[in-house]
Amino acid sequence: VHRRGVEKMNLRSFGSRLWPKTLAGQLVLLILGAVILTHVVLGFLLAEERRDAVLTERRGGALARVAAISRVLAATPSENWRDVLKVGQSPQSVMRLVEQPDADLPMSDISNMLSARLNQALDGPAVPARVHILSEDDCREVEAREKDDRKKHHDDDDVRDGGRDHVREKDWKKSWGRYYPSHIGPRFFDHLDCVEAPLMQISVPIFPSGGSGAQSGPAASSGSGDGSGLNAPDVVQPVVWLEARINGMAPPPRVVLANILRVAISTLLIGIIAYFLARRMTRSWAVLAQAADRVGRGDYPEPVPEKGPIEIRRAAKAFNRMTARLKRFVEDRTRMLAAISHDLRTPITSLRLRAEFVEDGENRARIIETLNEMEQMVEAAMTFAREETANEKTRKIDITALTEAIVEDLMETGHPIRFHGDGASRVYPCRPLSIKRALGNLISNALTFGDLVEVSLKPADDGGIWIEISDDGPGIPPEQRDQVFEPFFRLETSRNRETGGIGLGLAIARTAIRAHGGEIYLEDAPAGGLLARIYLPPIAH
């Protein structure tokens, strides 16, 4: 049971890997599946109709040929019948003359239909012609009966006076039947194989022109008494019967290779057309996805072209409206914060001037310190707001070179910091000042509370970039790692309050990284301090 479950899961996984991931691929696959299924169903139906049409044509041709030969025999002297039959033989059909047709053969619906068609072609003879469809078993049964008849009459000929020479001297009119193989006898049936069944056996009565011999043959003096009407005394009996056996009556084989080739060519042509149509329809979705990714990174691209199907045009129009509203909202908030900052600077400056006239030196120093702190908070709030608005333009830079330059600048000033990387150039579209500010805040935080800081850069598994900053300081408790990213939040136990700033450094850093579609994760460093991991996602193409 476990192995069966694993095989089922593997099969499902294999099918999911083969299934196209793009909308264009799924549309093409859907169209090709419908085309192939339609071709298979129609091909099967048309093949059956073709088989029936070919089989009907073969049967109709055979009936017409036998009817024509019967008319020739009726208009030809009996001494020339042998030559006529020789001309009528072919690899697919053999003919002979017999006294009476085999009345024991089964009649099916198809046999009755073909018999009626043949009698209509013969203008309704007094004694109707008969058509039988012989299966392989029927064919072998007929062969066995004919073999017994030949053996029986061969023995009878041996005891006659004069033997076969006496028989050959008889008049043709009295020696036609199946009993004399030296004339037009059963030997003409020998090269038809019952394996090629079903066969069609046709029995046509022959009435010579003039009708003088209608009662002169053996058929006129014998009656079967079986109610078939073939030898009824009140009906003019035929002089002889033309019996033809025709093979090739099996339905023609299905042309599998040609059908497969036809389906393959049609699928290829329709697949090419469907591919270009699907690409044209989904191109607008790709443009919309790229624009949405840029908006998520803090950019505000040009309005998306409203082209393609009506559903895509509606989506593009709604996206453009949303982008315009979002941009207007951010700009309005930025102007509001700028106005608040300007309005706050005026009273702060006024209070600073008034504080200079305070005679008490201690109070004057405290007032000025409070005003400086208020001014720093206003400037920090403006910086935080500017990061969220992300007015800086996006451009491609070497993110490895940028990080290495920041570390080298700090190393030159004597800070304990090192950079680890493979030195490979990694071009990444971003806002350089925003990224530099985020890295500076995280590195500054690590240098403040650690004795050694290590910075590394490496590629992510999905094509993105990891930037890691670790220190050997006291770290941050796990339960407070999410709170430190909140604006104006400061640690009071594990961090020095006097050197901890006003609590916007990590908030600004995360805002800048999230504006690029990335994220910042805080973990325990291997050396016991804090490990800040910056993830920048791969570029959407």
BAVEX-308444 format. One line per 3 residues: number of its first residue (from 1); their letters; for each residue z, y, x of C-alpha. Coordinates in steps of 0.1 Angstrom, whole numbers, plus 2048, in hexadecimal, padded with zeros to 3 digits. Each point is the difference from the previous one (the first is absolute). Layout:
! BAVEX-308444
NUM = a = Z:Y:X  ... .
END
This chain:
! BAVEX-308444
1 = vhr = 800:800:800  809:818:81C  7DF:7F8:812 .
4 = rgv = 7EC:806:7E0  812:821:7FC  7F8:80A:823 .
7 = ekm = 7DB:7F7:7FC  7FF:814:7E0  80F:81E:811 .
10 = nlr = 7E8:7FD:81D  7E2:7FD:7E9  80C:81F:7ED .
13 = sfg = 805:813:820  7DD:7F6:80C  7F1:80C:7DF .
16 = srl = 813:821:803  7F2:805:823  7DD:7FA:7F3 .
19 = wpk = 804:818:7E3  7F2:823:808  81A:81B:805 .
22 = tla = 7E9:81D:7F8  7F5:80B:7DD  7DB:7FF:80B .
25 = gql = 804:7DC:80D  810:7F5:7E0  7E5:810:7EB .
28 = vll = 7E5:7F0:815  811:7DE:7FD  804:804:7DB .
31 = ilg = 7DB:809:7FB  7F5:7E3:817  816:7E8:7EE .
34 = avi = 7F2:80A:7DE  7DC:7FE:80E  805:7DD:80F .
37 = lth = 811:7F3:7E1  7E3:80E:7EB  7E6:7F1:816 .
40 = vvl = 811:7DE:7FF  803:800:7DA  7DD:80D:7FA .
43 = gfl = 7F2:7EA:81C  80F:7E1:7EF  7F3:80A:7DE .
46 = lae = 7DD:809:80D  7FF:7E0:814  807:7EB:7E1 .
49 = err = 7E5:813:7ED  7E8:7FB:81C  807:7DB:802 .
52 = dav = 7FB:7FD:7DB  7E0:814:801  7F2:7EC:81D .
55 = lte = 809:7DF:7F0  7F0:80B:7DF  7E0:80B:813 .
58 = rrg = 7FE:7DE:812  804:7ED:7E0  7E7:816:7EE .
61 = gal = 7E7:7FB:81C  804:7DB:800  7FC:7FE:7DA .
64 = arv = 7E0:815:802  7F2:7EB:81C  806:7DF:7EE .
67 = aai = 7F2:80E:7E0  7E0:80B:812  7FC:7DE:810 .
70 = srv = 805:7EF:7DF  7E3:815:7F1  7EA:7F7:81E .
73 = laa = 808:7DB:7FA  7F8:803:7DB  7DE:80F:808 .
76 = tps = 7F7:7E8:81D  7F2:7DD:7FD  81A:7E5:806 .
79 = enw = 7EF:7F3:820  807:822:810  825:802:7F7 .
82 = rdv = 80A:7F1:821  7F0:81C:813  80F:81A:7E9 .
85 = lkv = 823:7F2:807  7FA:7FF:825  7F8:825:800 .
88 = gqs = 81F:807:7EB  818:7F0:819  815:816:816 .
91 = pqs = 820:7FD:816  814:80E:7E3  7EF:7EE:7E3 .
94 = vmr = 7F1:7DD:7F9  7EC:7F4:7E2  7F5:7DF:7F1 .
97 = lve = 7F3:7F1:7E0  816:7E9:7EB  7FD:7EE:7DF .
100 = qpd = 821:80D:7F3  819:819:80D  823:7F5:807 .
103 = adl = 812:805:7DF  823:7F9:80E  803:821:813 .
106 = pms = 81A:818:7F3  7F6:820:7EF  816:81F:806 .
109 = dis = 7FE:823:7F1  7EB:80B:81E  7E9:7E2:7FC .
112 = nml = 7FA:809:7DB  7F9:824:809  7E7:7F7:81B .
115 = sar = 7F0:7E6:7E9  7FB:81A:7E5  7F1:818:81A .
118 = lnq = 7E8:7E5:80D  7F5:7F6:7DD  7F9:824:7F8 .
121 = ald = 7EA:803:81F  7EE:7E0:7F5  7F9:80F:7DD .
124 = gpa = 817:7E7:7EF  7F2:7DD:806  803:7E5:7E6 .
127 = vpa = 818:7ED:816  818:818:811  804:802:825 .
130 = rvh = 822:7FB:80F  812:810:81D  81F:7F1:811 .
133 = ils = 817:80E:81A  80B:7E2:816  820:801:813 .
136 = edd = 804:7EB:81F  810:7E4:7EC  7E4:801:7E6 .
139 = cre = 7E6:800:81B  80E:7E2:811  803:7EE:7DF .
142 = vea = 7DC:806:7F9  7F6:7F4:822  814:7E0:7FB .
145 = rek = 7EE:7FA:7DF  7DE:806:80F  808:7E9:81E .
148 = ddr = 809:7E4:7E8  7DF:806:7EC  7EB:7FF:81F .
151 = kkh = 810:7E0:80C  7FC:7F0:7DE  7DC:809:7FB .
154 = hdd = 7F7:7F7:824  80D:7DD:7F9  7EB:7FE:7E0 .
157 = ddv = 7E1:80A:813  804:7E3:819  7FD:7E6:7E5 .
160 = rdg = 7E1:80E:7EF  7DE:7F1:806  7EE:813:81A .
163 = grd = 81F:814:80C  7FD:824:808  7DB:7FF:805 .
166 = hvr = 7FC:7F7:7DB  816:81E:7F7  7EC:818:815 .
169 = ekd = 7E0:7F6:7ED  80E:80A:7DE  7F4:81F:7F0 .
172 = wkk = 815:81F:809  808:807:7DB  813:7DF:7FF .
175 = swg = 811:802:821  810:822:801  826:7FA:7FC .
178 = ryy = 81D:7FC:817  7F8:7DB:806  7E3:805:819 .
181 = psh = 80B:811:820  7DE:7FC:80F  7F4:81C:7E9 .
184 = igp = 816:81E:7F7  821:7EE:800  824:806:80A .
187 = rff = 7F7:803:825  7FA:826:7FB  825:803:7F8 .
190 = dhl = 80C:7F1:820  802:821:815  817:812:7E7 .
193 = dcv = 824:7FD:80B  81C:7FF:7E6  816:812:818 .
196 = eap = 7EB:81F:7F7  80C:7FD:7DC  800:80F:7E6 .
199 = lmq = 7DC:7F6:7FA  7EA:809:7E2  7ED:7E4:7F0 .
202 = isv = 7E4:80A:7E8  7EE:7E8:7E9  7E0:80D:7EF .
205 = pif = 7EA:7ED:7E8  7DB:7FF:809  7E6:800:7E3 .
208 = psg = 7DD:7FD:80F  7E5:817:7F2  7EF:7F1:7E1 .
211 = gsg = 81E:7EB:7F6  7EB:7DF:800  818:7F0:818 .
214 = aqs = 820:80B:7EE  806:7DD:7F3  7EF:7EB:81A .
217 = gpa = 81B:7FF:81A  81F:7EB:802  815:81C:7F1 .
220 = ass = 7ED:7FE:7DF  809:7DC:7FA  825:801:808 .
223 = gsg = 81D:810:7EE  822:807:80E  813:801:7DF .
226 = dgs = 81A:817:80F  7F8:81D:7E8  7F5:817:81C .
229 = gln = 7DF:806:7F1  7ED:7F7:820  7F0:7E1:7F1 .
232 = apd = 802:806:7DB  7E2:7EF:7EE  7F7:81F:7EB .
235 = vvq = 7FD:816:81F  7E2:801:817  80C:7F1:820 .
238 = pvv = 7F7:80D:823  7EA:7EB:815  817:804:81E .
241 = wle = 81E:815:80B  800:817:81E  822:7FD:811 .
244 = ari = 809:819:81A  820:802:814  807:821:812 .
247 = ngm = 81C:808:819  80D:821:80C  810:807:7DE .
250 = app = 822:807:80F  80B:824:800  7F6:812:820 .
253 = prv = 81C:805:81A  812:820:801  7F4:817:81C .
256 = vla = 822:806:810  7F4:80F:821  7E9:819:7F0 .
259 = nil = 81B:80B:7E8  819:804:81C  7E7:815:814 .
262 = rva = 7F9:815:7E1  825:806:7F9  806:809:825 .
265 = ist = 7E4:819:801  80A:810:7DF  825:801:80C .
268 = lli = 7F6:810:821  7EB:81B:7F0  819:808:7E4 .
271 = gii = 81C:7FF:81A  7F0:81A:815  7F9:817:7E2 .
274 = ayf = 824:7FA:7F3  80F:808:822  7EF:822:802 .
277 = lar = 808:808:7DC  825:7F6:805  802:814:820 .
280 = rmt = 7F2:81E:7EE  819:7FD:7E4  81E:7FA:816 .
283 = rsw = 7F8:81B:81A  810:81A:7EA  820:7EA:7FF .
286 = avl = 800:800:826  7FD:826:802  81C:803:7E6 .
289 = aqa = 816:7E8:814  7FB:814:820  808:821:7EE .
292 = adr = 820:7F1:7F1  80A:7F3:823  7FB:823:80E .
295 = vgr = 814:810:7E5  81C:7E7:806  800:80B:825 .
298 = gdy = 804:825:7F6  7DB:80B:802  7EE:810:7E3 .
301 = pep = 7DB:7F6:804  7E3:80E:7ED  7FC:7F5:7DC .
304 = vpe = 7F3:7DD:7FC  7DB:7FF:7F4  800:7F6:7DC .
307 = kgp = 7E3:7E7:802  7FA:7DC:7F5  809:7EE:7E0 .
310 = iei = 812:814:7E5  821:7EE:808  7FE:80A:824 .
313 = rra = 7F7:824:7F7  81E:802:7E9  817:7F3:81C .
316 = aka = 7F2:818:819  803:81D:7E8  825:7F7:7F9 .
319 = fnr = 807:7FC:825  7F1:822:808  816:810:7E5 .
322 = mta = 81F:7EF:80D  7F8:80B:824  7FB:824:7F5 .
325 = rlk = 820:800:7EC  814:7F0:81D  7F2:819:819 .
328 = rfv = 808:81D:7E9  823:7F3:7FA  807:7FD:825 .
331 = edr = 7F2:822:808  814:810:7E4  820:7F0:80D .
334 = trm = 7F8:80B:824  7FB:824:7F4  821:7FE:7ED .
337 = laa = 813:7F3:81E  7EF:81B:816  80B:81A:7E7 .
340 = ish = 824:7F3:7FF  801:7FF:826  7F3:824:802 .
343 = dlr = 819:80B:7E6  81D:7EF:812  7F7:80E:822 .
346 = tpi = 804:824:7F3  824:7FC:7F4  809:7EB:81F .
349 = tsl = 7F3:81C:816  812:819:7EB  821:7EC:803 .
352 = rlr = 7FB:7FC:826  7FE:826:803  81E:805:7EB .
355 = aef = 813:7E6:814  7FC:815:81F  816:81B:7F0 .
358 = ved = 81D:7E8:7FA  81D:80B:816  811:7DF:801 .
361 = gen = 7EE:7ED:81C  80A:7DD:7F5  7F4:806:7DC .
364 = rar = 7E0:810:80E  7F9:7E2:815  805:7E8:7E3 .
367 = iie = 7EA:814:7E9  7E4:801:819  803:7DB:807 .
370 = tln = 7FE:7F9:7DA  7E1:816:7FE  7F0:7EF:81D .
373 = eme = 806:7DE:7EF  7F1:80D:7E0  7E1:80C:813 .
376 = qmv = 7FC:7DF:811  802:7EE:7DE  7E6:817:7F2 .
379 = eaa = 7E9:7FA:81D  806:7DA:7FE  7F9:800:7DB .
382 = mtf = 7DF:813:806  7F7:7E7:81B  807:7E3:7E9 .
385 = are = 7EB:810:7E5  7E3:806:818  801:7DB:80A .
388 = eta = 7FD:7F5:7DC  7E3:818:7F9  7ED:7F3:81F .
391 = nek = 7E9:81D:804  7F5:7F4:822  7DD:7F1:802 .
394 = trk = 7FB:7DC:809  7ED:7F8:820  7FC:7E2:817 .
397 = idi = 816:7FE:81E  80C:7E6:81A  822:7F7:7F2 .
400 = tal = 809:7EE:820  7F9:81F:815  814:816:7E8 .
403 = tea = 81E:7EA:801  7FE:7FC:826  7FD:826:804 .
406 = ive = 820:806:7EC  813:7E7:815  7F3:80E:821 .
409 = dlm = 80A:823:7F6  824:7F5:7F9  801:7EC:820 .
412 = etg = 7F6:81F:814  81E:812:7F1  817:7E5:80D .
415 = hpi = 806:7ED:7DF  807:7DA:804  7E1:7F3:7ED .
418 = rfh = 7E5:7E6:808  7DE:7F7:7F1  7F3:7DC:7FC .
421 = gdg = 7DC:7F9:7F6  7E0:7EE:809  7EF:820:808 .
424 = asr = 7E4:7F9:7E7  7F1:81E:7EE  805:800:7DB .
427 = vyp = 7ED:81B:7ED  811:807:7DF  7F9:81B:7E5 .
430 = crp = 820:814:7FA  80F:823:800  80B:802:825 .
433 = lsi = 81B:81B:7FC  810:7ED:7E3  800:7DF:814 .
436 = kra = 80D:812:81F  81C:810:7EC  80A:7DF:7F1 .
439 = lgn = 801:7EF:822  813:81D:80F  81B:7FF:7E5 .
442 = lis = 805:7DA:804  800:802:827  817:81E:7FF .
445 = nal = 818:7EE:7EA  800:7E2:817  805:815:81F .
448 = tfg = 81E:812:7EF  813:7E0:7FA  7F3:7E8:81B .
451 = dlv = 801:7FE:826  7DD:7F0:802  7E3:802:7E9 .
454 = evs = 7E1:7E9:800  7E0:808:7EE  7E5:7E5:7FB .
457 = lkp = 7DF:7FF:7ED  7ED:7E0:7F5  7E6:7F5:7E6 .
460 = add = 80B:7F2:7DF  7F2:7DF:7F3  7ED:811:7E3 .
463 = ggi = 7EF:819:817  81A:81B:7FE  817:80E:81B .
466 = wie = 825:7FB:808  814:81B:813  823:7F5:809 .
469 = isd = 81C:817:80D  821:7EF:80B  820:80D:80F .
472 = dgp = 821:7F1:80C  816:817:7EB  819:7F8:7E5 .
475 = gip = 7E5:7FA:7E6  801:805:7DA  813:7E9:7E8 .
478 = peq = 7E7:7EC:7EB  80E:80E:7DF  7F8:823:80B .
481 = rdq = 7DD:7FB:80E  7EF:80B:7E0  817:81E:7FB .
484 = vfe = 7F9:80F:821  7DC:808:7F4  80D:816:7E4 .
487 = pff = 7FE:826:806  820:810:80E  812:7DE:804 .
490 = rle = 815:7FD:820  815:7E4:80D  824:809:805 .
493 = tsr = 80E:7E1:811  7E6:7F1:817  7EE:820:808 .
496 = nre = 80D:820:80F  801:81B:7E4  7FE:81D:819 .
499 = tgg = 7E0:7F2:810  7F1:7F0:7E1  7ED:81F:7F4 .
502 = igl = 7FE:807:7DB  7F2:7DE:7F5  7DB:805:7FC .
505 = gla = 7F2:7F0:820  7FC:7DD:7F2  7F5:80D:7DE .
508 = iar = 7E4:815:810  7F6:7E2:816  7FD:7E8:7E2 .
511 = tai = 7EE:81A:7EB  7E6:804:81C  7FB:7DB:805 .
514 = rah = 7FE:7F8:7DB  7E6:81C:7FC  7EA:7EA:817 .
517 = gge = 806:7E1:7EA  81A:7F1:818  825:7FA:800 .
520 = iyl = 81F:802:817  818:7E2:803  822:802:810 .
523 = eda = 80D:7E0:810  819:7F4:81B  7F2:804:823 .
526 = pag = 802:7E3:818  817:815:817  818:807:7E4 .
529 = gll = 7F5:822:7F4  7E7:80B:7E6  7DB:7F5:7FE .
532 = ari = 7E9:817:7ED  7DF:7EF:7F8  7E3:816:7F4 .
535 = ylp = 7E3:7EF:7EE  7DE:810:7FC  7E8:7ED:7E9 .
538 = pia = 7DC:7F7:80A  7E5:818:7F7  7EE:7F9:7DF .
541 = h = 7DA:7FD:805 .
END
